[in-house]
Amino acid sequence: MSNNKIYIYLFLTFAACLLLYCKGPNQSTADVNNYVSIRDSVAYIGMETCKSCHSDIHETFQHTGMGQSFDKASLEKSQASYGDHAVVYDENSNFYYSPYFRDSVLYIMEYRLDGKDTIHKRIEQIDYIVGSGHHTNSHILDINGYVFQAPITFYTQEQKWDMAPGFEKENLRFSRILTTECLTCHNHYPTPAAGSLNKYEQMPTGIECERCHGPGAVHVKEKLAGNIIDTSKYIDYSIVNPKDLSRDLQMDLCQRCHLQGLAVLEPNKTFFDFKPGMKLSEVFNVFLPRYTNSHESFIMASQADRLRLSKCYSVSETMSCLSCHHPHHSVRKADKQQFNNACMSCHQEQKLALCSESLATRQEVGNNCVQCHMPPSGSMDIPHINITDHNISIPRNKELEAIISNTEKEEIARFLGLKMLTKDKPEKLDMARGYLAMHDKYVEADAILDSAFYYLSQVRENSELVFTTKVHYFFARRDYQPIITLSKDKTPQLIGDAWTAYRIGEAYNKQNNIQQSLLFYKQAIRLMPLNLEFQEKLGANYLQLAYLPQAKEIFEFVLSENPNRELSASNLGYVYVSLGQLKKGEALYDKALELNPDYEQAILNKAAVRLHLKDKSSAKDLLKRVLTVNPKNQQAIQLLSNLKN
């Protein structure tokens, strides 16, 4: 190549970097206080409105992972294969799962076999598919607006169906709720039903423009009025352009979703409150557990954390996700040279001589920097995938790598503690809440609660948040008397947090103070009327007090909201049996067992009805079925013993 051609190539590469990643020559970092889109009064206007002016950007964005993140379930959206081979068996729960399309509708059938006989079958319609298909397609069912994750996922890189992430350890079947924390990363903002954990009135289909640019109502109004800003010279404060933000705020924007961990909301905040240009810590804080092998083993959506571990990041003042990624263009369709260009903008061509790989090896991979310095890796939390490790590092010598890798496999990773990623100096209360979140979501271990107590005991302030955190801590410990002591001067109406009211109600219930627990359950429901778990607790309380009409009303309401609540079906059956309506009660027990054939209480309740009707043979079979599910069930053991005598 001639010198002139080399200069032209370098100039074009440099120009491309400027166009893709760099601020214009007359721009400076934005003063975020001037952005109108951060104000609560500014409305979202939707991607179709954005598209009317930015159709070219919309066209390329639709092919990105974000643009394809979430959609209605259809053959066009699905990346999966179907047929006789598409069967997943979960040996822990002894359930099979088979996905199939019928009349353009996707279903998942759960079934159980006894030899060649099908002894259980449940079919659920799948309404949404999550994921761009780069790594996975996961599946969501919508029951009257309540959304749940289905138990199987299609892993596109290996072209196989398997249990959904986490379900291989504990199969929640069709009952894993999807809260706003989950959905607001995988999708644009849905409209939640007030007072619910997982019911939504409207569900969008994919991440939209305003997730990264902020609410656009003022921007549209100004442009329609003819207020046009020359953005090559000035910052347009009617809408956020992420490249104008400081590096820290750029990272906060990206790590809103690309820093999966333990997210703990600040008081009175929701996952809808974060907007581009804000500090993430204004809305919630993110914690990551650190282990002795965390440098090698990490969760999938931890790109922001991994990047921060890179020397490239730490020695730079400007490097961020946008240094390499063009958010409007698909990573899968991008030329690898785009990413090499980003590397070369700092590591000039003459420095390639420092590379320890031979020229032949480098040429074999097309001088692809990413191939060696950001190698594909597995993930701690999601099986069957390879992801790019964003910890940009110098690869170890292959012989040394093999020795270290084998040593690490033999060692059991030790937990080192939680690290907060959103604040440099977290408060003691922050850390206590982080450890409680870790206990609730991932590791139910006394050691985690010991750490929560260590930080909580150092908190000297006396605030409502401290009170709710202490209640949370003792509830996690199953130590109920301190909760009652803490709340003795608080009437239920004074409790402004639904979960705190619920936990106090549970504490009184465990101490057999049913009348008092009733009051706190009612307060929890006033604050979260569509939290069906709270409703069921209140209904169970009414049963304990033999208030059958009130219990009946509660369980009928729950089943009208979600007919798949097996506990409510079984408890409503008990109400009808108690009222002498055995046939109706038994039908509800059967309904509960259609949903969950291993539901011990429903089997026992049905056995009691059979005994009442002098059908000892059926009662014996049912009691044996209980012992198949749980060989230590004392009630079944005692009843069977009585029947033999």
Beta strands, then each sheet from edge to edge (+ up, - down):
strand 1: 70-72
strand 2: 88-90
strand 3: 95-102
strand 4: 105-114
strand 5: 117-126
strand 6: 128-130
strand 7: 136-143
strand 8: 146-149
strand 9: 152-155
strand 10: 160-163
strand 11: 176-177
strand 12: 191-192
strand 13: 200-202
strand 14: 262-265
strand 15: 284-291
strand 16: 376-377
strand 17: 387-388
strand 18: 415-420
sheet 1: 1+ 6- 7+ 8- 11+
sheet 2: 1+ 6- 7+ 9- 10+
sheet 3: 2+ 3- 4+ 5-
sheet 4: 12+ 13-
sheet 5: 14+ 15- 18+
sheet 6: 16+ 17-
end
